Amino acid sequence: MNRLRRSSLIITLIFSCCLSQFAAAAPKGPIVDTVYFNVKMKPEIGLKDTAEGLTDIFFFGVDGPVIFGLDQATRDKLDLYTVPGGNWSLLLNPIPNKVPYLVKTGEQEFFNPFAIREVRFAINNLINRKYIVDEILSGSGMPTFTMATPGQPGTYKYNLLAQRAGFTEEGNEEQALQAIAAALDTAAALPELQGRLAKEGDWWTFDKQPLTIKFLIRVDDPQGRLKEGEYVAQQIEKAGIKVERLLWDRAKCSQTVYQGNPANYEWNIYTEGWGAGATRAYWEHIVAQMYAPWYGYMPGGTNPDNWRYTHDELDTVTRKAFAGNFLTEDEYWELALKGLEIGLNEAVRIYVATQNQYYAANKARFNRRMLYGMADGLNEWSLLSANTPDKILRITGYSAKGSLFMHAWDPVGDDGFSDVYSQVCATPTGMASTFESPATAEDTPLLANPLNSDTRIHKNEQGEVVGDIPIPADAKRYDSAKDEWIAVAPGATAMSTGTYSFNFGKFHHGRPISVADFLYADAFEEEWTRKDGDNDRYYDASYESSHKPGRDLNKGWIVHPDNTITTFFDYNFPASKIRVASKGAPSLSVLTGRPNITVAWEILEALAQMIAEGSTSGTTYSFTAGSATQVDLLRPDCVADIRAKLTELKEQQFVPASIKAYVAPEQAAAGYDAAIQWIDAHNHALIGCGAFQIEKYDPTTNYMELKAFRDEAYPFASDYWPNALAANLLRIDSVDIPAMYALEEKTMPVRVTLSEVRYPDDTAKPAEQGNVSAVLVTPTDEHTYPGTYIEPGVFEINIPLDTLEAGTYTILINADLHGALPVASSGIVTLY
């Protein structure tokens, strides 16, 4: 071969290799190009359409009875994603939560039995949770006493607290009826109620009328909460209290319970249902969410115009746990469990059952299984990892009334995007700074990359945890009264600090993301959280209630020339350094609890000025649902006002005070103009920065279309997350705990069958590695015993009995593998 020919061959091979690599390079964004959303009004129809290939995913977690009610031929066509993802609870209206338990609406006065704590608490024993699981959920679930899903990581101490408080799966109807009768007898003896509250035969009366409560029961869940509600109503009537059964759908119940004023006395009890929300390793913030008034999920929420349930001690301990105001893990658990203990005793929210939920996909339509939350099922990661042959994904949701969205697309207020499908559609359009891995629950960088972090703390003389990290003189914080960034006070300290780089991309209207976006978001939260004088128009009391605890943690920022940011903040979490770093990461989101929903600052500024300065249409807007009109990025009349405000700001070349050092007037005008063009092209104002953008929305047909965001500035290729989030997990297949065992045997063997499962493919093999242990729970203590590997898939634990007495004991089995989500199972043994 001559030299020229050989050189040509080498060049050809190199060129071919480059072409091959270029062809194989994955595009930016998600795998699919387009996602179509619609809704069906019956779960059975959604499942059947999925099986027949009319849609790809039925994006609704159905209960066991629905799935098992399908014929085998239909089930064979479905790929099921099974998770313990749904909780049922009962929310009680406790107004006025004090003697003499009277509520006045108009000219009429009512006696509220659920204003009595003892009556509320007795509901725990009045209901038989095991009956609900066995008969209503067809065994597809488990009794639940707390917000912590049994079997999930980090939950056993929470659920152990409930067991030690005397909660049982079967309840104790006789004891409950006695407790309710005693509490009502005591109330009837109060001077204000003598002769008004009385027992006449089998029924209690108030002012000679039957004592009646209003029970909101979800009619759009006919095989689940409708039956649950009827059962609970019958139990309550055994106590001599009449129950008015209000069979309402999700929209009407949500509007009345979560957005209404408890003082209107339109309801007394509601059959709640909750999705898991995320796969998580820690639960102290969920204690706050589900029991503490400050978080906003209790009756009355955070609206200052409402009567609101309050409890100062509960707020104090949950805020401390939330903010890391502790030195050690032991103190962390003390605070978190104290919060739960108060919540259980108050019994305003009573947990009933955890459902196994089943999400269905058409087997033939996918090249491989999607990512999904091990606790919450299909989520935004499912959309990002969905792999179909034609790059089209068709999703069907469920709505009894046929409406796709139930709440306003408000990117600021606490109630914004708070229904399931608003989050399903909007979350993939944004990017959180960090997120909890759907497989392992580990904090994972997304938009922000923690480069380093440090925590230094001690307790002061008052017993409060304080920081020991000096905040440098060049650190700044935003002053909403002065509308400028000011130096942090000399001598200020913080518990923790972190430095972050960023995966800068672009917003969907074409403007690059920069540090200015993070500064604007931080200043926006500060502005709307702090009330600067009686006439501060840039202030929202509800927003303050939910954001102030988080705002108070932030102590200052330093923006470096290389576009990294160092933050100083008061948060401590000894169990996880990466969790601390994630807590301090700058964010683009200003929406509580939904950090993935991010909106360009031009839109936020337009909304803020519409509320504070007025709108073109004359509509009075608010970030809080109530007397004013809540802003909505989808509603045409609000979108028109947003566009009009953007035009004003463009003409003024207005630059918000918080980013004047980073954005020139002509750049601001260009950003407003790009936002206007976006609205003109898409007829909505959700301008995010995530893997998908909302291309079309038709409210008349409940149709939405998402389009892949393929801009080269987007930081992740389509194959990145499916590979990065794949993991090896453990699954406990069986635990052999004897129902009864003789103490004379001295040692009790417990055999555990364990599989190693590849996520999300769901392929399994007998586990040959991992740590297995048993925790024996006594009335006063816990004892842990390690397991021994016997053979592939089999581990054995030997529990010594020589120090135990006859009785019934709970045994918790834990299994973990490095980098995997721990798993747990429990059982009960009676020793004799």
C-alpha positions in Angstrom: 0.0 0.0 0.0 1.5 3.3 -1.0 1.9 6.2 1.5 -0.8 8.4 -0.2 -3.4 5.6 -0.2 -2.6 4.7 3.4 -2.9 8.3 4.5 -6.3 8.6 2.7 -7.5 5.5 4.5 -6.5 6.9 7.9 -8.2 10.2 7.1 -11.3 8.3 6.0 -11.4 6.2 9.1 -11.0 9.2 11.3 -13.7 11.1 9.5 -16.0 8.0 9.6 -15.4 7.7 13.3 -16.2 11.4 13.9 -19.4 11.0 11.8 -20.3 7.9 13.9 -19.7 9.8 17.1 -21.7 12.8 15.8 -24.6 10.5 14.8 -24.6 8.8 18.1 -24.6 12.0 20.2 -27.8 12.4 22.0 -29.8 15.6 21.5 -30.2 18.0 24.4 -33.4 17.8 26.4 -35.7 14.8 26.9 -35.8 11.7 24.7 -39.3 12.3 23.2 -40.1 15.3 21.1 -43.7 15.9 22.0 -46.0 15.1 24.9 -49.8 15.2 24.6 -52.1 15.4 27.7 -55.8 14.8 27.9 -58.2 13.5 30.6 -60.8 10.8 31.1 -63.6 10.9 33.6 -63.4 7.3 34.6 -60.2 5.3 35.7 -61.5 2.2 33.9 -61.7 4.1 30.6 -58.2 5.5 31.0 -56.8 2.1 31.8 -58.6 0.5 28.8 -57.4 3.2 26.5 -53.8 2.6 27.7 -54.1 -1.2 27.1 -55.6 -0.7 23.6 -52.8 1.7 22.6 -55.0 4.8 22.4 -52.8 6.5 24.9 -49.3 5.6 26.3 -49.7 6.3 30.0 -52.6 6.5 32.4 -51.0 9.1 34.7 -53.1 8.3 37.7 -52.3 6.0 40.6 -55.3 3.6 40.7 -56.1 1.4 43.7 -55.8 -2.3 43.9 -59.6 -3.0 43.4 -59.5 -1.2 40.1 -56.5 -2.9 38.7 -57.5 -6.3 39.9 -61.0 -5.8 38.5 -59.5 -5.7 34.9 -59.7 -8.8 32.8 -56.4 -10.7 32.4 -56.1 -9.9 28.7 -56.2 -6.1 29.5 -53.7 -6.4 32.4 -51.3 -8.4 30.2 -50.9 -5.3 27.9 -50.0 -3.0 30.7 -46.6 -2.4 32.3 -47.5 -1.5 35.9 -45.4 0.7 38.2 -46.4 -0.2 41.7 -45.7 2.1 44.6 -47.0 2.7 48.2 -47.7 6.1 46.9 -51.1 7.2 48.3 -52.3 8.0 51.8 -55.8 8.5 53.1 -56.4 10.8 56.0 -59.3 12.5 57.7 -59.1 16.3 58.2 -61.3 17.7 60.9 -62.5 21.3 61.3 -61.7 22.2 64.9 -63.1 25.7 65.0 -63.1 27.4 67.6 -60.9 24.8 69.3 -61.8 26.1 72.7 -64.7 26.1 75.1 -67.6 26.5 74.7 -67.1 25.0 71.2 -69.6 27.3 69.6 -69.6 28.6 66.0 -71.8 31.4 64.8 -72.6 31.9 61.1 -75.1 34.7 60.4 -77.8 34.5 63.0 -77.4 30.8 63.7 -75.1 29.2 66.3 -73.7 25.7 66.1 -72.0 23.3 68.5 -68.9 21.7 66.9 -68.1 18.4 68.6 -64.7 18.3 66.7 -63.7 21.5 68.6 -63.1 19.1 71.5 -59.7 17.5 71.3 -60.8 14.4 73.1 -63.6 13.8 70.6 -61.2 14.2 67.7 -58.6 11.9 69.2 -61.3 9.2 69.8 -61.8 8.9 66.1 -58.5 7.0 66.0 -60.1 4.2 68.0 -63.5 4.6 66.5 -62.3 3.4 63.1 -60.9 0.0 62.2 -58.1 0.7 59.8 -57.5 -3.0 59.1 -61.2 -3.3 58.0 -60.7 -0.3 55.6 -57.6 -1.9 54.1 -59.0 -5.4 53.8 -62.5 -4.7 52.7 -62.3 -1.3 50.8 -58.8 -1.5 49.4 -59.0 -5.3 48.9 -55.8 -5.7 50.9 -53.8 -3.5 48.6 -52.4 -1.2 51.2 -51.7 -1.1 54.9 -53.1 0.7 58.0 -51.3 4.0 58.6 -51.2 6.2 61.8 -48.8 9.0 60.7 -47.6 10.9 57.7 -44.6 8.5 57.4 -45.4 5.8 54.9 -44.6 2.4 56.6 -41.6 0.7 55.1 -40.0 3.8 53.7 -36.5 5.0 54.8 -36.4 6.9 58.1 -40.0 6.2 59.1 -39.9 3.5 61.7 -39.3 5.9 64.7 -42.4 7.9 63.6 -44.6 4.9 63.4 -43.1 3.4 66.5 -44.3 6.5 68.3 -47.9 5.8 67.2 -47.6 2.2 68.4 -46.4 3.3 71.8 -49.2 5.8 72.0 -51.6 2.8 71.9 -52.8 3.1 68.2 -53.8 -0.3 66.8 -54.9 -1.4 63.4 -58.3 -2.6 64.6 -59.0 0.3 66.9 -61.2 0.0 70.0 -64.8 1.0 69.2 -66.1 0.6 72.8 -63.3 2.7 74.2 -63.8 5.4 71.6 -67.6 5.6 72.2 -67.0 6.0 75.9 -64.4 8.7 75.3 -66.8 10.7 73.0 -69.7 10.3 75.5 -67.5 11.5 78.4 -66.3 14.5 76.4 -69.8 15.5 75.4 -71.1 15.0 78.9 -68.4 17.4 80.2 -69.3 19.9 77.5 -73.0 19.7 78.3 -72.2 20.7 81.8 -70.6 24.0 80.8 -72.7 27.1 81.8 -72.9 28.2 78.1 -74.2 24.8 77.0 -76.5 23.7 79.9 -79.9 22.9 78.5 -78.7 23.3 74.9 -76.5 20.3 74.5 -78.2 17.1 75.6 -78.6 13.4 75.0 -82.1 12.4 74.0 -82.4 8.7 73.5 -79.6 7.5 71.2 -78.9 10.9 69.8 -77.3 14.1 70.9 -79.1 17.3 70.3 -78.2 21.0 70.3 -80.9 23.6 70.8 -83.5 20.7 70.4 -82.2 19.8 67.0 -80.1 16.7 66.2 -76.4 17.4 66.6 -75.2 17.1 63.1 -71.8 17.3 61.4 -71.1 17.8 57.7 -68.9 15.1 56.1 -67.3 15.9 52.8 -66.9 12.6 51.0 -65.1 12.3 47.6 -67.8 11.0 45.2 -65.2 10.8 42.4 -63.4 7.9 44.1 -66.4 5.5 44.2 -64.4 2.4 45.0 -62.2 4.0 47.6 -62.9 7.2 49.6 -66.7 7.1 48.9 -66.8 3.7 50.7 -64.4 4.9 53.3 -66.5 7.9 54.0 -69.7 5.9 54.4 -68.0 3.5 56.8 -66.6 6.4 58.9 -70.0 8.1 58.9 -71.7 5.0 60.2 -69.1 4.8 63.0 -69.6 8.4 64.0 -73.3 7.9 64.1 -72.8 5.1 66.7 -71.7 7.9 69.0 -75.1 9.6 68.6 -73.9 12.3 66.2 -75.9 12.6 63.0 -73.8 12.8 59.8 -74.9 14.8 56.8 -73.1 13.1 53.9 -72.0 15.6 51.3 -70.9 13.6 48.2 -68.8 16.1 46.4 -66.0 15.9 43.7 -62.4 17.0 44.1 -62.8 20.5 42.9 -65.7 21.4 45.2 -64.1 19.7 48.2 -60.7 21.4 47.6 -62.3 24.8 47.2 -64.3 24.5 50.4 -61.7 22.8 52.6 -58.4 24.3 51.5 -59.4 27.7 50.1 -62.4 28.4 52.2 -62.7 29.8 55.7 -63.4 27.2 58.5 -65.5 29.9 60.2 -68.1 29.5 57.4 -68.7 26.1 59.0 -69.4 24.4 55.7 -67.7 21.2 56.7 -66.6 19.2 59.8 -64.6 16.3 58.3 -63.2 15.5 54.9 -61.8 12.3 53.3 -58.4 13.5 52.2 -56.1 11.7 49.8 -52.4 12.4 49.4 -49.8 11.4 46.9 -46.4 10.6 48.3 -45.0 13.7 46.6 -41.4 12.4 46.4 -39.1 9.6 47.4 -37.5 10.8 50.6 -35.1 9.8 53.3 -36.0 12.4 55.9 -39.4 13.4 57.1 -39.2 16.3 59.6 -40.5 18.8 57.0 -43.5 16.4 56.3 -44.3 16.5 60.1 -44.4 20.3 59.7 -46.4 20.2 56.5 -49.1 17.8 57.8 -49.5 18.9 61.4 -48.0 22.4 62.0 -50.1 25.5 61.4 -47.2 27.6 60.2 -46.7 25.4 57.1 -50.2 26.2 55.8 -51.8 22.8 55.4 -54.0 22.9 58.4 -57.6 24.4 58.5 -57.6 28.0 57.6 -54.2 27.8 55.9 -52.1 30.9 56.0 -54.8 33.4 54.9 -55.0 36.1 57.6 -58.6 36.7 56.8 -59.6 33.1 57.8 -60.1 31.6 61.2 -56.9 29.5 61.5 -56.0 26.5 63.6 -53.0 27.5 65.8 -50.6 25.7 68.2 -47.6 27.6 69.3 -45.6 24.7 70.7 -46.2 22.6 67.6 -45.0 25.5 65.5 -41.9 26.0 67.6 -40.6 22.4 67.6 -41.3 21.8 63.9 -39.6 25.1 62.9 -36.6 24.1 64.9 -36.4 20.7 63.2 -37.1 22.3 59.8 -34.3 24.9 60.3 -31.7 22.5 61.7 -31.8 24.1 65.2 -30.1 21.2 66.9 -26.5 19.9 67.4 -26.9 16.1 67.1 -29.0 13.5 65.4 -30.5 12.6 68.8 -31.7 16.2 69.2 -33.1 16.1 65.7 -35.1 13.1 66.5 -36.3 14.6 69.7 -37.7 17.7 67.9 -39.2 15.8 65.0 -40.9 13.2 67.2 -42.1 15.8 69.6 -43.8 17.6 66.7 -45.4 14.3 65.6 -46.5 13.5 69.2 -48.3 16.9 69.5 -49.9 16.4 66.0 -51.2 13.0 67.0 -52.6 14.2 70.2 -54.2 17.2 68.6 -55.9 14.9 66.0 -56.8 17.6 63.5 -55.5 15.4 60.8 -55.9 11.6 61.3 -54.1 9.2 59.0 -56.0 6.1 58.0 -54.3 4.0 55.4 -51.6 3.8 52.8 -52.7 2.5 49.4 -50.6 0.6 46.9 -51.1 2.6 43.8 -50.6 1.3 40.2 -49.5 3.5 37.3 -50.1 1.9 33.9 -48.2 2.2 30.7 -48.7 0.4 27.4 -46.0 -2.3 27.2 -45.7 -2.2 23.4 -45.1 1.6 23.3 -41.9 1.8 25.2 -38.3 0.8 24.4 -37.5 0.5 28.1 -39.1 1.3 31.4 -39.2 5.0 32.6 -37.7 6.5 35.7 -40.2 6.8 38.5 -40.4 7.7 42.2 -40.0 4.6 44.3 -42.6 6.2 46.7 -44.6 8.5 44.5 -44.8 6.6 41.1 -44.7 8.3 37.7 -43.4 11.9 37.9 -41.5 14.5 35.9 -38.6 12.1 35.6 -40.9 9.7 33.8 -41.5 12.3 31.1 -37.8 13.1 30.8 -36.9 9.4 30.4 -39.9 8.1 28.4 -38.5 6.3 25.3 -41.0 5.6 22.6 -40.3 4.5 19.0 -41.8 7.5 17.4 -40.6 10.1 20.0 -44.2 10.9 20.9 -45.7 10.4 24.4 -49.4 10.5 25.0 -50.6 10.9 28.5 -54.1 10.6 29.9 -55.1 11.8 33.3 -58.2 11.3 35.4 -60.7 13.9 36.4 -64.3 13.1 37.5 -65.5 16.4 36.0 -63.3 16.3 33.0 -61.2 19.3 33.9 -57.4 19.0 33.5 -56.4 21.6 36.1 -58.0 22.4 39.5 -55.9 25.4 40.7 -54.5 28.6 39.3 -51.1 28.5 37.6 -49.8 31.0 40.1 -46.0 30.8 40.2 -45.8 32.6 43.6 -48.7 32.0 45.9 -49.0 28.9 48.1 -52.0 27.6 46.3 -50.4 27.8 42.9 -50.0 24.6 40.9 -51.3 22.7 43.9 -53.2 20.0 42.0 -51.7 16.8 40.5 -51.9 17.6 36.8 -50.8 21.2 37.1 -47.6 19.8 38.6 -47.4 16.9 36.1 -47.5 19.4 33.2 -45.6 22.3 34.7 -42.8 20.6 36.6 -40.9 19.4 33.5 -40.8 23.0 32.2 -38.5 24.2 35.1 -35.4 23.2 37.0 -34.8 23.0 40.7 -31.4 23.7 42.0 -31.2 20.3 43.5 -33.6 17.4 43.9 -34.2 14.1 45.7 -33.3 11.2 43.5 -36.4 9.2 42.6 -34.6 6.0 43.4 -32.3 6.7 46.3 -33.8 9.9 47.8 -30.3 11.4 47.9 -30.0 15.1 47.3 -28.7 15.5 43.7 -27.5 18.6 41.8 -29.6 19.8 38.9 -29.3 23.5 38.2 -26.8 24.2 41.1 -23.6 22.3 41.8 -22.3 22.5 45.4 -18.5 22.9 45.1 -17.9 23.0 48.9 -19.8 23.4 52.2 -19.0 23.8 55.8 -21.0 23.8 59.1 -19.8 25.1 62.5 -22.2 25.6 65.4 -22.6 25.7 69.1 -25.4 26.2 71.7 -25.6 29.6 73.4 -26.6 30.3 77.0 -30.3 30.3 76.0 -29.9 26.8 74.6 -30.3 27.9 70.9 -28.0 26.6 68.2 -26.0 29.4 66.7 -23.5 29.6 63.9 -19.7 30.0 64.2 -18.9 30.9 60.6 -18.0 34.6 60.3 -19.8 36.2 57.4 -17.3 38.3 55.3 -17.7 42.0 54.9 -18.4 41.7 51.2 -21.4 39.5 51.7 -24.7 41.2 50.8 -28.4 40.7 51.6 -31.4 42.4 50.0 -33.1 45.1 52.0 -36.8 45.4 50.8 -37.3 48.7 52.5 -34.3 50.3 50.8 -34.7 48.3 47.5 -31.0 47.6 47.4 -28.4 45.0 48.3 -26.7 46.0 51.5 -23.7 44.7 53.5 -24.5 42.1 56.2 -24.1 43.5 59.7 -20.6 43.4 61.0 -19.9 40.5 63.3 -22.7 38.4 61.8 -22.2 34.6 61.7 -23.9 31.7 60.1 -24.3 28.0 60.8 -23.3 26.9 57.3 -21.9 28.1 54.1 -21.7 26.7 50.6 -20.3 27.8 47.2 -22.1 26.8 44.0 -21.5 26.8 40.3 -24.4 26.6 37.9 -25.6 24.6 34.9 -26.6 27.8 33.1 -29.0 27.3 30.2 -31.7 29.4 28.6 -35.2 30.3 29.4 -37.7 29.2 26.8 -38.1 32.7 25.4 -34.4 32.7 24.5 -32.7 34.7 27.2 -29.7 33.1 28.8 -29.9 32.3 32.5 -27.4 34.3 34.6 -26.6 35.0 38.3 -29.1 37.9 37.9 -31.9 35.4 37.8 -30.9 34.0 41.2 -30.5 37.4 42.7 -33.9 38.5 41.4 -35.6 35.4 42.9 -34.0 35.9 46.3 -34.9 39.6 46.4 -38.4 38.8 45.2 -39.0 36.4 48.1 -37.6 39.0 50.5 -39.7 41.8 49.1 -43.0 39.9 49.4 -42.2 38.4 52.8 -41.3 41.6 54.6 -43.9 44.2 55.4 -42.2 47.6 55.1 -44.8 49.9 56.6 -48.6 49.8 56.8 -49.1 50.7 53.1 -46.6 48.2 51.6 -48.2 47.1 48.4 -45.4 44.6 47.7 -46.3 42.4 50.6 -48.5 39.3 51.0 -49.3 38.0 54.5 -50.0 34.4 53.3 -46.7 34.4 51.4 -44.9 35.7 54.5 -46.4 32.9 56.6 -45.0 30.1 54.4 -41.8 31.7 53.3 -40.5 33.6 56.4 -39.2 30.4 58.2 -37.0 29.8 55.1 -36.1 33.4 54.6 -34.9 33.7 58.1 -32.3 31.0 57.4 -30.6 33.1 54.7 -27.9 35.4 56.0 -26.1 36.7 53.0 -24.6 36.0 49.5 -21.3 36.7 47.7 -21.4 36.7 43.9 -17.9 36.0 42.6 -16.4 37.2 39.3 -16.5 33.6 37.9 -20.3 33.5 38.3 -20.2 31.2 41.3 -22.2 32.2 44.4 -21.3 31.6 48.1 -24.2 31.6 50.5 -24.3 31.9 54.2 -27.3 30.3 56.0 -28.5 28.9 59.3 -29.1 25.3 58.7 -27.6 22.2 60.2 -28.2 18.5 59.5 -25.5 16.2 61.0 -26.8 13.1 59.1 -26.1 14.5 55.6 -23.6 17.1 54.4 -25.1 17.1 50.9 -28.5 17.9 52.4 -27.0 20.9 54.1 -25.4 22.0 50.9 -28.7 21.6 49.0 -30.5 23.7 51.6 -28.2 26.7 50.9 -28.3 26.5 47.1 -29.6 29.6 45.3 -32.8 28.9 43.5 -34.8 30.3 40.6 -38.1 29.3 42.1 -40.2 31.5 44.4 -43.0 29.0 44.8 -43.3 27.1 48.1 -42.9 23.4 47.9 -42.6 23.1 44.2 -39.0 24.1 43.4 -39.0 22.7 39.9 -41.6 25.3 38.7 -39.5 28.2 37.6 -40.5 31.3 35.7 -38.5 34.0 34.0 -38.1 37.1 36.1 -39.8 39.3 33.4 -43.0 37.4 34.1 -42.6 37.6 37.9 -42.0 41.4 37.7 -45.1 41.8 35.5 -47.2 39.9 38.0 -45.8 41.8 41.0 -46.6 45.2 39.4 -50.1 44.1 38.3 -50.8 43.4 42.0 -49.0 46.4 43.5 -49.6 49.1 40.8 -52.7 47.8 39.0 -53.6 46.1 35.8 -54.7 47.4 32.4 -58.1 45.7 32.7 -58.7 47.1 36.2 -58.8 43.7 37.7 -57.5 43.5 41.3 -55.0 40.6 41.4 -53.4 38.7 44.3 -50.9 35.9 44.8 -53.4 34.5 47.4 -56.8 33.0 46.6 -59.5 35.0 48.2 -61.3 38.3 47.7 -59.0 39.4 44.8 -58.5 37.5 41.6 -55.6 35.0 41.8 -53.0 35.4 39.1 -52.9 32.6 36.5 -50.4 32.1 33.7 -53.0 30.2 31.7 -56.2 32.1 32.1 -56.6 34.3 29.0 -57.8 37.5 30.7 -54.8 37.4 33.1 -52.4 36.6 30.3 -53.7 39.7 28.5 -52.9 41.8 31.6 -49.5 40.2 31.8 -48.8 41.1 28.2 -50.0 44.7 28.7 -47.8 45.1 31.8 -44.8 43.7 29.9 -45.4 46.3 27.2 -45.4 49.0 29.8 -42.1 47.7 31.3 -40.5 47.4 27.9 -41.4 51.0 27.0 -39.9 52.2 30.3 -36.9 49.9 29.9 -37.6 49.1 33.5 -34.9 47.3 35.5 -35.8 45.9 38.9 -33.7 47.3 41.7 -32.4 43.9 42.7 -30.6 43.3 39.4 -29.6 46.8 38.3 -25.9 46.0 38.6 -26.3 43.0 36.2 -28.9 44.0 33.6 -28.8 47.1 31.4 -32.0 48.9 30.5 -31.8 47.8 26.8 -31.2 44.2 28.0 -34.3 44.4 30.2 -36.4 45.8 27.3 -35.2 42.9 25.1 -36.2 40.4 27.7 -39.7 42.0 28.0 -40.0 41.9 24.2 -39.0 38.2 24.1 -41.7 37.5 26.7 -44.3 39.4 24.7 -43.4 37.4 21.6 -43.6 34.2 23.6 -47.2 35.1 24.8 -48.2 36.0 21.2 -47.0 32.7 19.9 -48.2 30.4 22.7 -51.1 32.2 24.4 -49.8 31.6 27.9 -47.1 33.1 30.2 -45.3 30.1 31.6 -41.7 30.7 30.5 -39.6 28.1 32.1 -36.1 26.8 31.6 -36.6 23.0 31.8 -36.4 20.1 29.4 -39.9 20.8 28.0 -41.8 23.9 27.1 -45.6 24.3 26.9 -46.4 24.5 23.2 -50.2 24.6 23.2 -53.1 24.7 25.7 -56.8 24.5 24.9 -59.0 24.9 28.0 -62.1 24.1 26.1 -60.9 20.6 25.2 -58.6 20.0 28.2 -55.7 19.5 25.9 -52.1 20.5 26.5 -49.0 19.8 24.4 -45.4 19.9 25.6 -42.5 20.2 23.2 -38.9 19.2 23.9 -36.6 22.1 24.5 -33.6 21.3 22.2 -31.6 24.5 22.6 -27.9 23.6 22.7 -27.6 25.7 25.9 -29.7 23.3 27.8 -27.2 21.5 30.1 -28.2 17.9 29.8 -28.4 15.4 26.9 -31.4 13.2 26.5 -29.5 10.1 27.7 -27.9 11.7 30.7 -30.6 11.2 33.4 -31.7 7.7 32.4 -28.1 6.6 32.9 -27.3 8.8 35.9 -30.4 7.8 37.9 -30.3 4.1 37.2 -29.5 2.2 40.4 -29.3 -1.2 42.2 -31.9 -1.4 44.9 -32.9 -4.0 47.4 -36.3 -5.7 47.8 -37.4 -7.7 50.8 -39.4 -10.6 49.4 -40.3 -12.3 52.6 -39.6 -12.3 56.3 -40.1 -15.4 58.3 -41.1 -14.1 61.8 -43.0 -16.7 63.9 -46.4 -15.7 65.1 -45.6 -17.3 68.5 -42.3 -18.5 69.9 -41.3 -20.1 73.2 -38.9 -18.2 75.5 -37.3 -21.4 76.5 -35.7 -21.7 73.0 -33.3 -18.9 74.1 -32.7 -17.7 70.5 -35.3 -17.0 67.8 -34.1 -17.2 64.1 -35.6 -14.8 61.6 -35.0 -15.6 57.9 -35.1 -12.8 55.3 -35.3 -13.4 51.6 -33.8 -10.5 49.7 -33.5 -9.6 46.0 -31.2 -7.1 44.3 -33.3 -5.1 41.7 -32.1 -3.0 38.8 -34.0 0.3 38.7 -36.0 1.3 36.7 -35.8 -1.9 34.6 -37.3 -4.0 37.5 -35.0 -7.0 36.7 -34.1 -8.9 39.9 -31.7 -11.5 41.2 -31.1 -13.0 44.6 -29.0 -10.6 46.7 -25.4 -11.5 47.4 -24.6 -8.3 49.2 -26.2 -5.8 51.5 -26.6 -5.3 55.3 -29.6 -6.8 57.0 -30.5 -6.2 60.6 -33.5 -6.6 63.0 -34.7 -4.1 65.5 -36.6 -5.6 68.4 -38.9 -3.0 70.0 -39.6 -3.4 73.7 -42.0 -1.1 75.7 -39.0 1.0 76.8 -36.1 0.3 74.4 -34.9 -0.9 71.0 -32.3 -3.6 70.4 -30.6 -4.1 67.1 -29.2 -7.5 65.9 -27.1 -7.9 62.7 -27.9 -10.5 60.0 -25.7 -13.1 58.4 -25.5 -14.0 54.7 -26.5 -17.6 54.3 -26.8 -18.1 50.5 -27.8 -16.0 47.5 -31.0 -14.2 48.5 -31.1 -15.5 52.1 -30.0 -13.8 55.3 -30.6 -15.0 58.8 -30.8 -13.0 62.1 -30.7 -14.7 65.5 -32.4 -12.7 68.2 -31.5 -13.7 71.9 -34.4 -14.1 74.2 -32.8 -14.5 77.6 -33.5 -10.9 78.7 -37.1 -10.7 77.4 -40.3 -11.4 79.2 -43.5 -13.0 77.8 -45.5 -10.6 75.6 -46.0 -9.2 72.1 -43.1 -7.5 70.4 -42.6 -5.6 67.1 -39.6 -6.6 65.0 -38.4 -4.3 62.3 -36.2 -5.6 59.5 -33.9 -3.2 57.8 -31.8 -3.9 54.6 -29.5 -1.5 52.9 -27.0 -1.4 50.1 -24.4 1.3 49.5 -25.9 3.9 47.2 -29.4 2.4 47.3 -32.6 3.4 49.1 -32.9 1.4 52.4 -35.9 -0.9 52.7 -37.7 -2.1 55.7 -40.4 -4.5 56.8 -42.0 -5.3 60.1 -43.8 -8.1 61.9 -45.1 -9.0 65.3 -44.2 -12.0 67.5 -45.8 -13.2 70.7 -43.3 -14.7 73.1 -44.5 -17.2 75.8 
